[in-house]
Amino acid sequence: MELLNILFPNLLQKLPEFYQAIIDTFVMVGISGSISFVLGIIFGVVLIVTKPGGILERNTVYQIVDKAINTFRSIPFIILLTLLLPVTRMVVGTGIGVKGAIIPLVCGIVPFFSRQVESALTEIGSGVIEAAQAMGLSPREVIFKVYLRESIAPIVRATTLTTISLIGLTAMAGAVGAGGLGDFAIKYGHNRFQEDVTVGTVVVLVAIVCLIQFLGNKLAEKNTH
């Protein structure tokens, strides 16, 4: 404790706020990550099955989803935060705090995760898909029994990478008062010139990222076959 008092004197005085910031970060990542996981899987599958040569080829659908994903991916997240502010206020009633960050976080990470899922599903060779169709599997069965089942490990790795990126976005969202560790570091570290607060926040963020990466690697290894 004496060492901590020397290294992080200002941070230790803000422990209740620091703990709340950690909780807020996990809440933002948990809610927006869960929504993004479902939407990302859906859009990734749509991209694969409706593309030219896909099992449900629909060029119009593919072009719409593809262009929408490219559009959102091209917008820097800090701009997306302000751009979606009216929508966020209309849906959740506020544009700040944890609630105000969910919609921008989802819109910012879903396009990224969708591309990751698309890339993971692309690893399934066309020969495997053709063999499944020759066995009489319906498109729905091909999607769930071939594409998704055989891509568990790549999707786990994509989910790990996306979750880590999402943590980075929550820290960035703190710049506009979204709460969490980013907001804590800016409010109590940067704005008050208390470097130990900023450094301590970074240490915790790095520890969280390392833990997620470790768990993701283990889960991917378990599902590799």
N, C-alpha and C positions, 0 to 999 in steps of 0.2 A: 504493500500500500504506500509505503514511503516513496518507492520508485515511481509509482503512478502519480503521486502528488507532485513529484518533481517534473515528470514528463507532461502530464495533462492536468494542470491545476484548474484551469477554467472549465475543462470538460467535466471534471468531477463535481463541479458546482451546478452543473446542468444535467445531472443524471436522470431525473424524472422526465425531462423533455427529450433527452437522448433515447431513453427506453421507448417513449411514445413514438419517436421518429422511426425507430427500428420496426415497431409494430405496424405503423402506417405504411412503411415500405413493403412489408410482407403482405399486408392487406391489398395494396395496389397491385403487386405482382400476382397474388393469388387470384383475385377477381378478374383482372384484365387478362392474365395468362390463361385462365380456364376458358374464358370466352374466345380468346384468340386461338386456342388449341382446337376448339370445335370448328370455328369458322375457317381456320387455316387448312384443316384436314378436308373440309368440304370443298373449298376453292381449289386446293391442290388436286383433288380427285377430279373435279370438273375440268380442270386444265388438261389432265392426262387423257380422260375418256372422250372429250369433245374435240380434241385437236385433230388435224388432218391425219387420217389413218387410225384414229382411236376407235375403241369398240362402240362408242356412241357418237360418232363424228357429227358435230353440229358447229359449223364454221362461225355462224352468227353468235352463238353462245360463247364460243372460245374467244372470239375477237373482243366481245364486250368485257368478259372477265379479265382477259389478258391486258387490255388497255386500261381498265380501272386499276388493276394492280400496279402497272407501270406508272400511272399518274400519281397514285398515293406514295409510291416509293421514291418518286422524284422530288417530293416536297420535304424540305428539311423539317425535322420534328419541332423545332422551336417556332417555326412559322405555322406549322399545322396546329399547334396549341392555340394560337391566336385566331387562326382561320376558323376553327371549330368552336370558338367560344360562344357564339350565339346558339349553336345547336346544343352545346353542353348545358347552357343555362335553361334552354327550353325543355330538355329531357329530364335533367336531374335537379333543376332549380338553382344551381350555383355553378360558377366557373372556377372556383378555387377549392382548395382542400382535397382530400382523398377522393370524394365523390366527383369533383370537377375534373379529376385527372383520368378517370376510367375510360371515357369515350375517346379522348385523344390518344391514350395509350393503345387501345384496341385498334384504332384506325392507323396508328403508326407501326404496329408490329404485325398485324394480320398479313399485309402484302409480303413482308419479309418471310414470315413463316410459310405462307402459301407457296412461295418459290422454293423454299427448302423442302417442303413435302413433295412438290412436283419433281424436284431433282432426285429425291429418295425413291419415288415410284418409277422414275425413268430407268433405275438400275435393274428393274425386272425386264429381262430380255423379251423381245417380241415373240421368240420361239416358245417361251413359257406360256404367253397369253394365247397364242395360236393353238397350242396343245390343250389348254383348258377349254377353249371354245370347241375344239374337235371332240372333246369328251362330253359335250352337251351342256356345259355350264352356262347359265344365263348371265347377262351383263352384271346384274346385281351380285351374283355369286362370284364372278371374276373379280369384282371390286373388293369384296370382303374376304374371300377365301384365297385370293392370289395376290392382288396388289397390296392390300393392307397387311395381311398376315405375313407375307414374305418380306415386308419392308419394315418390320417392327424395329430392328436395330438402327437402320438409318433414320427412321422417324424419331427414335429416342435421342439420337445424336443431334438431330435438327431441333428437337424440343429443348435440349440442354443449351445449345447455342442461342436459341431464341430467348430463353429465360434469362440468360446472362445479358443479352442485349436489352431486354426489358428492364432489368435492374438499372442499366445505364440510362434508359429513357426516364425512369422514375426520378433519378437524380437530376436529370436535365429539367424535368417538369417542376422541380423545386424552385427553379429560377423565377417562376411565375406564381409561387405560393401554393403549389400542389401538396405540400406536406412531405413527410418522409425525410430520409437522411440528406437528400439534396437540399431541401429547404432548411434543414437544421444547420448544415454546413455553411450555407450562405448567410442565414440570419445571425447565427451566433459566432461563426468563424470569420468569414470574409468581411461582412459589414462592420464587425467590431475589432477587426485586426487581431483576432485570437488564433494564432496558427495552430496551437495544440488541439483546438476543437476541430479544425479542418483535417489535420493529420489523423486524429483519432477516428473521425468519420470515415476517412479513406481506408484506414486499417480494417475497420469493420466491414466495409463494402468488399474489400479484397478477400477477407475471410469468408464472406457469404458466397462470393463467386467461386472460390476454390472448393467450397463444400458442394455446391451445385454441380460443378464440373466433375468432382470425384464421384458423386452419386450417379450422375449421368453416364460416366464411363463404366461404372460397375453394372448398371442396368443394361447398357448396350452390350457389354460382354456376355451377360447372362442370356441375352436373346439373340446372340449371333450363332448361326448354325450353317 
